[in-house]
Amino acid sequence: MPDSPIRKLVPLANKAKEMGRKVYHLNIGQPDLPTPQRALDAIRSIDRKILEYSPSEGVLSFRQKLAKYYHKFKIDVDVEDIIVTAGGSEAVTFAFMSCLDPGDEIIVPEPAYANYEAFAIVAGAVIKSIPAKIEEGFALPSIEEFEKLITPKTKGFMICNPNNPTGYLYTQSEMNEIRDLVKKYDLYLFSDEVYREFCYTGAPYISAFHLEGIEQNVILIDSVSKRYSECGIRVGALITKNKEVRRNVMKFCQARLSPPLIGQIAAEASLEETETYLMDSYNEYVERRKFLIDGLNRIDGVYSPIPMGAFYTVARLPVDDSDKFCAWLLEEFQYENETIFLAPATGFYTTPGYGKDEVRIAYVLKKKELGKALKILEEALKVYPGRKYRNHE
Amino acid sequence: MPDSPIRKLVPLANKAKEMGRKVYHLNIGQPDLPTPQRALDAIRSIDRKILEYSPSEGVLSFRQKLAKYYHKFKIDVDVEDIIVTAGGSEAVTFAFMSCLDPGDEIIVPEPAYANYEAFAIVAGAVIKSIPAKIEEGFALPSIEEFEKLITPKTKGFMICNPNNPTGYLYTQSEMNEIRDLVKKYDLYLFSDEVYREFCYTGAPYISAFHLEGIEQNVILIDSVSKRYSECGIRVGALITKNKEVRRNVMKFCQARLSPPLIGQIAAEASLEETETYLMDSYNEYVERRKFLIDGLNRIDGVYSPIPMGAFYTVARLPVDDSDKFCAWLLEEFQYENETIFLAPATGFYTTPGYGKDEVRIAYVLKKKELGKALKILEEALKVYPGRKYRNHE
């Protein structure tokens, strides 16, 4: 399995911290927002004597509340369609292992969440990708491009909507194009929708389950990590109306016995949190988004499209090589004894050469800290030896 | 992936319960003993505001305490040798995926924990097994038998010690034979030692790490599930001194981001539990073991060797087919409106025909309940249509 560019930087960040340098982490999707109070209270008031296995498919009452939660988004699923997993990661892994045979291919628009490739490798499957372009705001590449990739080995199409890393939100017409392709070739549509609460443009969030005629093809990937700031509890879900797929997924679930019990208790309580909680998170991200994107585009040579959802943006920097630049930030640079940890975008592309002048920035810090991070970036670009000068598009 | 015989029975058990029948679960390794009070207290006093990702390799303070815990068993490992996983299941899965290529073979004495096969399938690897015999108390088959199985594709040897499902405890000379084989062919030795606290004969527990000259070959699998009655928290560990293996394992760990945070908090607190806790568990299992095994061997036609560790036994029953018998117990039989759920031993063998007249029984219930279960078994065998009569060995 290949090493991701971001992971190679972790030791450099640790070294910088050991030297007493403050490092702003814009590299990971770990929100700084509080976990819902109800979740924390639920954990603190556990009165069990034994922390026993939960059912392999997840705790029934949690699954029932999840079904109701999806109904609010007009995702018409039953309790039995929902299988609880150890985070979205396990959901993707089990989806791939259940639906794909070694050598099978999945088509993915990129930049894409880097671990999809790791999970595909686990399943012995191969990711074929078409790069979206920053100049087009990372809109879905033309569907004809995808169609050209289809071979007899193509078994699925994977999207992340709202998108990590770009923050792109697929439009109705793009989703319809994906649906038509999925239908025409009878593919699985793996749809990672863990950021559904975070859509900022007033445009509707379109779930893969809203698309008509492919109900048996959709495998929805979900997680409570991002929406409730509960990354550590490892609770996600795989949702599908396809019985055969569920039967296969359950075999993997049974082999690993059980998803985390206490995490499910926290997640179930979170579903009963007031609307205010998610509204507060939403408002916070809306403000940060504006602050960050405006700030980025004010820096000479930097360009960021406006992300429409999630809490990331992929920005273009005037640098020779984003891997080198991100390493340099941690190893060589400091501004008032502080620096920033950015994710080189090369890790989100499989197409060679792509992402070389792009980074992913997560706005999971408070505005004040984002402001400092922007200042550091600006100062860094002034002195970075690999700076490129060119027309600002 | 094949369906396990035990899983096929779960719907029958549920149906029996729906009919108002009491079902004694002797089929699973879910102890009824309480979780340590310190673990429950640690969870109840969590004062974090955010349930954030833990490091991919696990929380440092937990790993430090684990290292000290292993030292008590003369397992000489450093903190960096320990990688925390989501239960022993994930540890086995990551071990296989990191050490084995598709088509590679692992040698396993059987009967063996059924999910090893599932995890091998995930890694694309193949399990080759040699059956141990109930007449020999499930001692390790002759090492020459194993050696005959070795091909250029053989990459590892997997043991579970103390053993699930048989309760067998490998002797020093058996462990030395395994060591010699591992050394001679430079194999990995995957050693599942989650039951190390439960050795009942005064004979020493011999860890794979106690074997000299194969320090780089050993991958130890551990879990807190059984020793602290914490199956639901999903915390285990993979321990190896082999840097290259750890590097590979860490890639899988990073892809799934993080093991469960709250589980690690509970497990860390458990390591500080007084010796009394484990002594009480031990004494309880010793008593149950005697009670169950004596009771089994008193039933006409039933034979159980004396398990030396863990909390299972594999017993031979005078029946035509243990899959049929176990299904019949749940579907057709009742004694005073109660019945028992046993695990057909066929699921623990891959060699065809083996386990047909054997069942695994877990002594995870109180003596009073075990007594009722024994009575039910005795009555059931009197009327089971597929009863076989033969000499009692």
Interface residues (C-beta under 8 A of the other chain):
Chain A: M1 D3 S4 R7 I28 Q30 P31 D32 L33 P34 T35 A39 L40 I43 R44 S45 I46 R48 K49 I50 L51 E52 Y53 S54 A86 G87 S89 E90 T93 M97 P102 N115 A118 F119 V122 G124 S229 E230 C231 G232 I233 R234 N248 K251 F252 Q254 A255 R256 L257 S258 P259 P260 L261 I262 G263 A266
Chain B: M1 D3 S4 R7 I28 Q30 P31 D32 L33 P34 T35 A39 L40 I43 R44 S45 I46 R48 K49 I50 L51 E52 Y53 S54 A86 G87 S89 E90 T93 M97 P102 N115 A118 F119 V122 G124 S229 E230 C231 G232 I233 R234 N248 K251 F252 Q254 A255 R256 L257 S258 P259 P260 L261 I262 G263 A266
